[in-house]
């Protein structure tokens, strides 16, 4: 398996692939191609998420007003329970993310 292999046909939704079985910590690859969180909706997770953008460009917004623009190599830690949303993901090239979910903090 190669992290940079993208399916020839992308569905309308993001692609989430667990790379290691979830036994308290989930490591996954996420591929985004223009998807974003619908206006007025917030993502709230029950575990911390460390995420790095490997390819593409993206923007995440937090309920507290913080906005993070990401380029390849940029990473951030989203604390459990912190409302956030995906504002933008590039489609050419598609975004490739590596995410680690667990009790990190």
C-alpha positions as CSV (number, residue, x, y, z in Angstrom):
1,X,0.0,0.0,0.0
2,X,1.2,3.5,-0.8
3,X,-0.2,6.6,1.0
4,X,-0.1,8.6,-2.3
5,X,-2.1,6.1,-4.4
6,X,-5.5,7.7,-5.0
7,X,-8.5,5.8,-6.5
8,X,-9.0,6.7,-10.2
9,X,-12.7,7.5,-9.4
10,X,-13.4,9.4,-6.2
11,X,-16.8,9.3,-4.6
12,X,-18.7,12.4,-3.5
13,X,-17.6,11.8,0.1
14,X,-14.2,11.7,1.6
15,X,-12.4,8.4,1.7
16,X,-11.4,7.1,5.2
17,X,-9.1,4.1,5.3
18,X,-7.9,2.6,8.6
19,X,-4.2,1.7,8.2
20,X,-3.9,-0.1,11.6
21,X,-6.7,-1.9,13.4
22,X,-8.2,0.4,16.0
23,X,-7.2,-0.9,19.5
24,X,-7.5,2.4,21.3
25,X,-5.5,4.4,18.7
26,X,-6.7,4.7,15.2
27,X,-4.3,5.6,12.4
28,X,-6.0,6.4,9.1
29,X,-5.6,7.9,5.7
30,X,-8.2,10.4,4.5
31,X,-8.5,11.6,0.9
32,X,-10.5,14.7,0.3
33,X,-11.3,16.2,-3.1
34,X,-13.2,19.4,-2.6
35,X,-15.3,18.2,0.3
36,X,-16.1,20.5,3.2
37,X,-18.4,20.5,6.3
38,X,-21.8,21.9,5.5
39,X,-22.4,25.5,6.8
40,X,-23.7,25.6,10.4
41,X,-22.4,22.1,11.2
42,X,-19.5,21.4,13.6
43,X,-17.5,18.2,14.0
44,X,-17.0,17.1,17.6
45,X,-14.9,14.1,18.3
46,X,-14.6,12.0,21.5
47,X,-10.9,11.5,21.0
48,X,-7.9,13.7,20.2
49,X,-6.9,13.8,16.6
50,X,-3.4,14.6,15.3
51,X,-3.5,15.2,11.6
52,X,-0.9,16.1,9.0
53,X,-1.6,17.2,5.4
54,X,0.6,15.2,3.0
55,X,-0.7,16.6,-0.3
56,X,-3.0,19.4,-1.4
57,X,-4.3,22.5,0.5
58,X,-7.0,22.7,3.1
59,X,-8.5,25.1,5.6
60,X,-10.0,24.1,9.0
61,X,-12.1,26.5,11.2
62,X,-12.8,26.2,14.9
63,X,-15.9,27.4,16.8
64,X,-13.7,29.8,18.8
65,X,-12.8,31.7,15.6
66,X,-9.4,30.2,14.9
67,X,-8.8,29.4,11.2
68,X,-5.9,27.2,10.1
69,X,-4.7,27.1,6.4
70,X,-2.7,23.9,5.7
71,X,-0.2,23.0,3.0
72,X,1.8,19.8,2.7
73,X,3.7,19.0,5.8
74,X,1.5,21.2,8.1
75,X,0.0,19.4,11.1
76,X,-2.2,20.2,14.0
77,X,-3.7,18.6,17.1
78,X,-7.4,18.8,17.5
79,X,-8.4,18.2,21.1
80,X,-11.4,15.9,21.9
81,X,-14.6,17.9,22.2
82,X,-13.3,21.0,20.3
83,X,-15.8,22.0,17.7
84,X,-14.3,22.3,14.2
85,X,-15.2,22.2,10.6
86,X,-13.4,21.7,7.2
87,X,-13.8,24.9,5.3
88,X,-11.9,23.9,2.1
89,X,-10.0,21.0,0.5
90,X,-8.3,21.2,-2.8
91,X,-9.4,18.8,-5.6
92,X,-6.4,19.3,-7.9
93,X,-4.4,17.9,-6.3
94,X,-6.6,15.9,-3.9
95,X,-5.8,16.3,-0.2
96,X,-4.1,13.3,1.4
97,X,-4.2,13.4,5.2
98,X,-2.7,11.1,7.8
99,X,-4.6,11.1,11.1
100,X,-4.0,9.6,14.5
101,X,-7.0,9.4,16.8
102,X,-6.6,8.5,20.5
103,X,-6.1,9.9,24.0
104,X,-3.0,12.0,23.1
105,X,-3.3,14.8,25.6
